Amino acid sequence: MAADTRGEGAARAGEASPAADADEVLSLLQRSRALLEGHFQLSSGLHSPRYVQCAKLLELPSRAARVGSLLAARLAPLAPQSILSPALGGVIIGHEVAAALDVPFRFSERKDGRMELRRGFTLRAGERVVVVEDVVTTGKSTLETAELARAAGAEVVGIGAILDRTGGKHPFAVPFASLLALDFPTWDPASCPLCAAGGRAEKPGSRPG
């Protein structure tokens, strides 16, 4: 089907090696001052001494487009017919990936604790969907978004992210592509040494609470 491969050639044309892509993304994170050090509560609830604020990386449209094209090249072989991202963190990068692949983009939103498709967004039965996030740590929001797509009858063919923070232990049963893996220490709040020393975690992410 033509819809399966729109933009695939363009995405692959800019593809470099995974190592070169990782080096470039790390450099962009550093130059955009998106790598933070301190005491943070991640959207997963875990605490960490380091945090990546991808919003700073994606703040400049040209950077967002570049990162989106790199990730699109990784995902093009899956022949996605659309991109779906959880709000809010995945919205910018998901849109840029969809733009590079020339496929529709949609996002899910959390309402009363559950992910939903709103704003008139729908998915077709059998539609090949890739879920795109900015950062994956535990994968909770990503899995919820994938399940939402499946419940709508779509086929989730892959997961994509700028940054993999799972330490090589991602929970996905479908192909997972990321541009950069960073293994920062994380702790449950009850065993966080920074909390034990009297520190208070900042919540720099987009998720409330």
N, C-alpha and C positions, 0 to 999 in steps of 0.2 A: 504494500500500500504506500502511496506517495507520502501520506501523513507520517509514516513511520520514519522516514529518512530526511525530512525537510531540515536543511541546515547542517546535516551530518558532515558533508564534505567541507563546509566552511569551518566547522568546529575542529575537524581533524587536521586541517591545513595548518593550524596554529599550534598543534600538539608538540610538546617537547618531551624530554625524558622526565619520569617522576621525580628524580633527584634534582634536576634543574628547576622544575616547577616548585618543589619544596624550598629550594634556596631562594627563589624569587619571592615567594609568599612570605617567608621569614624576613627577608629584607624589607618588604612592604609593611609588615607588621611593626618592625623596628622603626622605620622612617615615619610611620603614622602615629607613633607613640601609643600603639594599641596593646603593648605588653606591659602590664602593671605588676608591681610588687607591693605586698602589704598583708592584709588579713581579710579574706573575702568569703562570703557565702555564695556558692554557685547556685544556679537555678535548680540543680538536683538536690539542694539542701546540704551538700557536703561543704566543708571548709577547705581553703587552700591558701598558701602564701603567695600565689601568683594567679593572675587573671588575664584573659585575653578579651579586650573590648572590641569585638569585630565591627561595631558601629563606627569606631574611629578609622579602621581600615577602609570601610566602605563609604566614608564621609565624602570623599572626592569621587565624583562620577567616573572619571577616567580609570581610577583604581578599581572601582566596583566592576566596571566593564571588563577590565583585564582579568581580574580574578574569576569573574563569571565565565569568560571564554576558556580559561584554563580548566575549570571544573567541567564545563560543557564537553570539552574534548575527551575527558575521562568517561563521561556518561553517554556519549554519542553511540558507542557500540551496542548499548541496550535498546536503541531505537525507541526512545520515549515519545509518546504522543502528547504528553502534557507534563508540567512540573507542578507539584503541590508542596507548599511549605507551611510550617506552623508559624503563626504570628506570635511574637513580633520579630524575633531574631532572624527567622529564615526568609523574611519578605524581600529584602533588597537582593540578597544573593540568589534567591530562587528566581526572581524576575530577571536578573542578568543572565542566569543560565538559560532560562526560557528564551530570552532574546537572542542569545548566541545560537540556539538550536532552532529558532523560528517555530516554536510551539506555544500553545496557550499556557498561561500561568494562573494559578489559583492559590489561595491561602485559607487555612483553617484558623478558627478562633476559639478560645476557651470561654464557655458560658456555663455558669453554675458548676464549675469544676470539670466540665467535659468538652472535648474538642467537637466543633461543629463546622459544617460548611454553611456560610451565610451569604448575604449580598447577592443572592441569585446564582451563586456558583453551583454547578452540577457536574457529575462525572458520568460518562456513558458506561454501559455494561461492556466489559472486556477492554476498556481503554487502558493503554500501557502508560502507567504513571511512575515517575521517579520522585521520591520525597527528598527535598533539598533543605538542609539546615546550615546555619553558620558554624556552630560548634556542637559536637556530640560528646557528651561525658558519660552519662548512664544510658542515654538513648530513650528515655521515658517519653518525652514529647514526640520524638520521631516515630516510635512504635505506635503511639496513640493516633498520630496522623495517618500512618500506614493502615491501621485497622479501620479508620474512618473511610479511607478510600476503598478498601475491600468490602466494607459494609454497603457501599454505594454500587458495588458490582464491578469496580475497576480491578485491573491486575497490577499490583505493585511489583515492578521489575527490578528496582534497585533503590539504593539510598546514596545520597551525595552530601558532602560537607566540606567546608573550607578546612576545618581543623578537627582532627581526631584526638580526643583526650581520653579514650577508653583504655589506654595502655595495652592495646592489642586484644582486648576482651569485649569487642562490640557484640551486642545481642541479636544481630540481624541474621535472618535466614536467607536473605537475598543479597546479591552483590553490593558491597559497600566501597565507595571510592571517596578518598579525601586527598587534599593537596598537601597537607602537612600534619604530622603527628608530633604532639608535644606531651611528654609524660611528667606532669607536675604532681607533687604529693598532694593527696586529699585525705581528709579525716572526717569521720562522723563527729558532729558537734560535741558529743559526750566524751570523745577521746582526743579532741583538738588541743595540741600543746599550746597554741597561741591563746586559746580561751583559758586554759589552765594558768597561763602567765598573767591573766587579767585583761587580755585584749578583747575588743569587741569587733565582730566581723562586719565589714561593709557589704552592701548588696548592690553591686553595680550593674546587675543584669536588668533585663526588661520585664521579667515576671514579677508581679506584685507579691507581697507577703514577706 
